Amino acid sequence: MPRSNLLVLFILGLAVASGVAWLQNSPGYMDADYYMAGGLRLVQGHGFSEIILWNYLDDPAGLPHPSHSYWMPLASILAAFGMWITGQHDFFSARIPFILLAGFVPPLTALLAYRLTARRDLALLSGLLAVFPAYNVSYLAAIDNFTIYRILGAMFFLSLSKISYKTALGLGLVAGLMNLSRTDGLLWLALAFLVVLLHLFSLHHFDLHRWVRPFLFSGLLILLGYLLVMAPWFARNLSELGAPMAPGGSRAMLLVKYEDTYIYPASQLTLERWLASGWQSIVSARLNALWINLGTALFVFGGIFIGPFILVACWKLRRDLRIQVGALGFAALFLVMTLLFPFAGPRGSFLHAGVAFMPLGWAIAPIGLEAAVAAARRRNWFTPQAQRIFRVILFAANLILTLPLVHERVVSSEWDLPEQTFRQVEAGLVQAGADPGDVVMVTNPPGYYLASGRAAVASPDAELEQVLEAARVYGVRYLILERTSIPDRLVPFLELKVSSPNLRLVFTQENGVVVYEFLPEE
């Protein structure tokens, strides 16, 4: 693959990511707010600590609290690096590493395609599909794991072009970085071992005697690479949280409904409670997750137009190790996000984790197109020029799908409205006499912290008595209620806008926000 072609693809990818970034003036949603907030604390010298709580799953003792006890830290580390190199603690600086990384996705995709086909024309088409990622376009420059996962996913499959002991070490390093990005990165450690097994099977079939030594040595190298990345984080978790992995994540499997993510106290999340919800509820949740995750797979990852060609290519290349690992890995992720995490999966976890497979999908989609057109030509349906024409059509369709989504999901979606709302609320609190050290309870604590610098905790999904208890435990003075995403039990306080023995109405705003003050117990 000529370097000049890869450079052009890098410039195009960088230009599109920069254009999207120019339209976004804030992180835009809570995940990105959290990673930005974590990076800000790091660059300010506070280490991996936070003065926000977005959930209560790890039974936090108070504020400040060890950070990244649910989400992993790599995105925050990159955001901190961006702010450190510029010396400016702002959103623009935090995005710089993510914008630059976005530029590398198209050339890495093209390189992967070239190693699969040795054809420059198909590789260029794959790279161009990655430049315009359709439904993922709004997240190109986000302070999140989307770009990180695409880069690492591409690197994982690129390393499978030639299997060696060096490859095993590299797979371990990539798996470690993916785990440092997301908890489900553990899947890629399992896939690294799967690579070794499938490779040995291709060489020796069922001669297990000849498997033992190479598998053990390769496995040790995979673990070495993985631990080179993850061991420091495990040590930190042991010191701060008492376990190598954050304890809150395992409780996510015991949710009865999505709102349980914000339950207080989290000790209510037990196997007995989960079973008591009834098999009808348990099965219904997973069927609903199945339906939503299928839609994500077909329309988001498949991009509507390229999905069928990805499936055709998977069948055509079914003996290729990269396709085998990719297909099995995607199927495993789908099952995990449907059966084990039926609430988090459809609400974004499947989308976040699945993007790692997108470079492989873009890389093989043109192969599927070629196979489909060739099959049609054998029936005398098209002229010899059909291959080129359909390549142009596929790219044009992907481009036509992507451009309106920029307008719909960035320009017209009120991306920056949450930050603007929080700034208005903070101005009202200051005018009402709030002290800088007063803590607030709000639906998006990291977003409020970024807009105000104020400590914040999540509005729990609980009865009023538990809300009041959480406010007492974490020293909360103000309750901020918005029209969207507040717990159902707090809706009456938003609608009635009146004081009670426990809550004093402080002010309301035209944007629909209502602010209360927690009153001390008499």
Residue, then its C-alpha position, 0 to 999 in steps of 0.5 A: m500500500p503506497r504511503s502517499n495513499l495512507l497519508v491522504l486517508f489520514i488527512l481526510g480522516l483528520a479533516v472530517a474529525s476536525g470539522v465535527a469537533w468544530l461544531q461541538n463546544s462541550p463533551g455533550y453527554m455524560d460519558a464524555d463529561y466523565y472522561m473529561a472531568g477525570g482528565l481535568r483532575l489528573v492534570q490539576g494534580h489530584g491523581f485518580s480521584e474525583i469529587i463527583l459520584w455518577n452512581y453508587l454501585d461501589d458503595p462510595a464512602g464519601l467525597p473525594h472518591p477514587s475515580h474510575s471505579y466503574w469506567m476505565p481511565l485511558a480516555s481520561i489519561l489522553a484528555a489529561f495529556g492533551m491539556w498538559i501539552t497545551g498548558q490549557h485546561d479546556f475542552f479544546s485541548a482535551r480533544i486534541p489526542f482524540i482528533l489526531l487518533a481519528g485521523f489514523v483510523p482510515p489509513l489503518t483500515a486501508l492497510l488492513a484491507y490491503r493485507l487481506t486483498a493485496r489490492r490498492d483499489l479495494a483498500l482505498l475504498s475501505g479507507l474512504l468508508a472509514v473516513f465517513p462512519a455514518y451513525n458514528v460520525s458525531y463521536l469522531a472527536a468525542i472524549d470517549n473510547f470510540t476512536i481509541y477502540r477503533i485504533l486498537g481493534a484495527m491494530f489487533f487484526l493487523s497483527l494477525s497477518k503473520i502469527s509469531y511469538k512477537t505477535a503474541l506479545g503484541l496481542g497482549l499489549v493491545a488487549g491490555l490497552m483495550n481493557l484500560s479503555r473499557t472493562d469489556g476489553l477483557l474480551w480481547l484478552a480471551l480473543a488473543f488466546l483464541v488466536v493462538l488456538l486457531h493458529l495451532f489448529s490450522l498447523h497441527h489439527f488435533d495433534l494436542h501433543r504438538w500444541v502444548r509448548p507453543f500454546l504455553f509460551s504464547g500464552l505467557l507472552i500474551l499475559l506478559g503484554y497484558l500485565l505490562v499495561m494493566a498491572p499498575w492499574f490493578a495495583r492502584n485498585l487494590s490499594e484504593l478499592g480493595a480489589p484488582m477490578a472495580p467492585g461496582g461492575s459486577r453489580a451491573m449484572l443484577l439490574v432489574k431495570y436500567e434505572d437500577t444503575y442509580i439505585y441507592p444504596a447499591s447493596q439492594l442489588t442482590l441475586e435474590r432481588w434479581l430472581a424475585s423480579g420473575w422469569q417473565s421480567i428477566v426474559s423480557a429484558r433480554l428479548n428487548a435487548l436482543w431486538i435493540n442490539l440487532g438494530t445496532a449491529l445492522f444499522v450502526f455497525g453495518g451502516i445499512f448499505i455495507g452490512p450485507f456485503i460484510l456478511v458476504a465477505c465473511w462467508k467468502l473469507r471464512r477460512d481466514l484467521r482474522i475473519q474467524v476471530g472477528a466473527l467469533g469475537f463479535a458474536a461473543l460481545f453480542l451475547v454478553m451485551t444481550l444476556l449478561f448486560p441487557f440494560a447497559g448493552p442497549r443503552g450504549s455499552f454494545l455501541h461503545a464496545g462494538v466499534a472495535f470491529m468496525p475497521l475489519g468490517w470496512a476492510i472486508a465490505p468491498i470484498g463482499l461487494e466484489a463477490a456479489v457483483a461477480a456472482a451477478r455478472r455470471r448471470n449476465w446481469f451487468t457489464p464489465q464496468a459494473q465493479r467500478i460503478f458499484r464501488v462508487i455507488l457504495f461510497a456515495a451511499n455511505l457519504i450521503l448517509t453520513l452528511p445528514l447525520v452530522h446535521e441531525r446529531v450534532v448541529s440540530s441535536e442541541w449538543d451543547l445545551p446541557e452545559q449551557t443549562f448547567r451554567q445558568v443553574e450555577a449562576g442562579l445558585v451563586q446568586a442565591g448564596a451558595d458557597p463554593g464548597d456546597v455539593v449538589m445532587v443532579t442527573n449528570p454530576p460530571g457535566y455539572y462539575l465541568a460547568s461549575g467546578r462544584a462537587a456533585v452526586a447523582s440523583p438516586d433512583a430511590e424513595l424520598e427517604q433514601v434520597l434524603e439519606a444519600a444527601r446526608v451521607y454525601g453532604v449535599r445541600y442542593l437538589i437540581l431537577e431537570r425535565t429530562s432523566i430524573p428519577d420517577r419518584l422526584v417528578p412530583f417535586l419538579e411539577l409541583k414546585v413547592s417546599s416540603p418539610n425536607l426540601r425548600l424551593v430555592f428557585t425555578q428557571e425558564n429552562g424548566v430546572v427546579v432547584y431545592e435545598f435539603l433542610p436539616e433534620e429537626 
